[in-house]
Amino acid sequence: MEPAQIKVIPGGSVESGESFSFDVQIKNIGAGHYLPTGLTESRQMWLDITVTDGAGIENYRSGVLDEQGNIDPGAVVYHTIFADAKGNPREKVWEAKSILSDHRIPPKGEDTESHGFTIPKEASLPISITAVLKYRSAPQELIDHLLGEEFEVPVVYMTQDSRTIGDEDKSIPGFQITFPVLPGLLLLLFSMRGNKK
């Protein structure tokens, strides 16, 4: 059983050139502890979100790692941030005097992230949203400082969810009303054929 479950929740219909919003819900369904747990001042859990249009062109991204292995600064990271005596963030536990923030998901708890962007006018529908919950044991920059830049911190894919919005634009006009009239049409054709005998 997976420790977490995520769900993409669209905020409405999509239209090229218009603003669009969606939520991603994260639930702690299988862990009997907070997510993440343990050395939460170094461990990181976050959502990597990608939105592409019908042509596969990326329209929105959040939570991507840059070339140095740093998480997009606009992404929400689930972890604990310690502070020193002056209230400044500190990654070194021995310098910590207080907890600046503790953003994690408790057992059976949940959290919802809201995202929004403007769909480019040239974008083709439908659009696809993929959200991946990722985890790593420490920030890359911390490992670079301690062990050198030769070691890449493994990223674990915990779970994911995808949604495609705008499929109705691909439907054939009148297709849905063909089936209800089909039995009556066949009956009429057979009746006409019988009258010709």
N, C-alpha and C positions, 0 to 999 in steps of 0.2 A: 504493500500500500504506500502510495506517495505521501510524504509529509505535508505537502501543500497542493492546493488546487487554485488555478486562476481561470478567470472568465472575462472575455471581451464583451462589453455591453455598449453597442452603438447608441448614439444620442438622437438619431433620426435619419432622415433620408439624405442622400448625397447628391450634390449638383456641382458641376464644374464652375469654378470661380467664386463659390460660396464657402463660408466658414463651416466647419464640421467638428463636432466634439464626440468623444467617447470615453468610457470609463473602463478600467481594468480592476477587477476585484480579486484580491488574494485572500485565500482562506487557509488557516492552519488546521488541517483535517486529520493528520496522522501522527503528529509529534506531541509528546507529553511534556513539552517544554517550549520556551519562546523560540521563535525563528528569527535570526540565528541564535545559537546558544554557545556557551563556553567562553572563549576569549573574544567577546563581542566588540572590544575596542579595535580589533584588527580584522575580524571576519566581516565579510560583506555579502549582502544579498540584494539584488536589484532586478528591475525589469528592463529587458532589452526589447524595444518596440519598433517594428518596421511597418510602414504603410506604403503600399505600391498601388499604382493604377492598373487598368486593364492591359496596358502594354508592358507591364513589369517595371515601370519607372518609379523610383523611390520618391515619394511625396513628403514623407515625414519620418524622422528617426529620433529615438530617445534611448539612452542607455548604452550606446556603442562605446567600445574601447578605442582610444586613439593609438597612435604608433608606439607610444611609450607605455601602453597598458593602463592608462588612467581612464576611469569611468567618466563619461559625459557629465560635466558639472551641473547640467540641468536635470539629471536623473535623480530619483529618490533612492537613497541607499539605506537599507535596513541594518543598523548597527548601533553601537554605543559610542558616544564621543565624550572623552574625559577632558577636564580643564585643570589648569594649574592654579596656583594661589591667586593669580591676577585674572582668572577667568578666560585665559587663552586656551584654545584647543591643543591637546597634547596626545600623541600616540604612545609615548613612553609611560607605562603604568607607574613607575617609581616617581614620576613628576606630577602625577594626578592628585588633586586635592578634592575634587568634586566631579559630579556627572553633569556635563553640559546638556546632553540630550540622550534619550534612550528610545530610539524609534525601532521597535521590533513587533512581531505579531505573537500574542500570547496563545497558549493552547486553546483550541476551538474558537479562537478569535479571528478577526478579519480586518482588512484595510482596503480602501478603494482609492485609486489614483485617477485623476481626471486629466485628460489630454485634449488639445484642440489645435487646429491649424486651418489654413485656407487652402482649399483644393485648387490647384492651378487651372486656369481657363482652358489650357490645351490638354488637360488630363482626360483620358478616356475611362469610361466606366466599364465594369464595376471596380471598386477599390477593395483591397484585401488588407486586413489588419492581422499581424502576427505578434503575439506577446510571449516572450520566453523569460521565465524566472531563472536567474542565474545566481551562482554562489562561488566564492573563492575564500580561501583561508586567510588571506592577507592582501593588502594593496600591493600592486607591483612596485611602486616607488619605495615602499618600506623594505621589500626583499632586495631591491637593487642596492639600497643603502647598507643592508646587513651582509648580503652574500655576493653582491656584484650583479652586473647586468646580464650574466650568462644564463641565469635561471629564470624561466618563465613560469609564473604562478598558474597552475591548472584552473580552468573555469569549468564548473559543473553545471550542466543543464538539468534543472530540477523538474520542471514541467512547462507546458506551453498550451496556448489556445489560439485559434485563428477564426476569423469571421470575414465573409465576403458580403459587401453591401452594394446593391445596385444591379443585382441579377435580373430584376424585372425588366430592365432596359434591353435585355437580350432576347426577350420572349417575342414570339411571332403574333402580331395582332390578330385577334379572332380565333387563335388556336384553342383557347379554353372553352369556347362555345361550340366547337365542332363535335365533341363527345356527347353532350346531351342530345343533340339533334340527329346523331348518327343512327340510332335504332329506328327512329321514325322515318328517316330517309330510306333506309334499307327496306322497311315495310312497304313504303310507297312504291319503290322500284319493283319489288316482287308482285305487288298488287297490279301494277300496270302491265307487267309481263304476263300475269294470269289472264287479264282482260283481253289480251291479243289472241289467245287461243280460241 
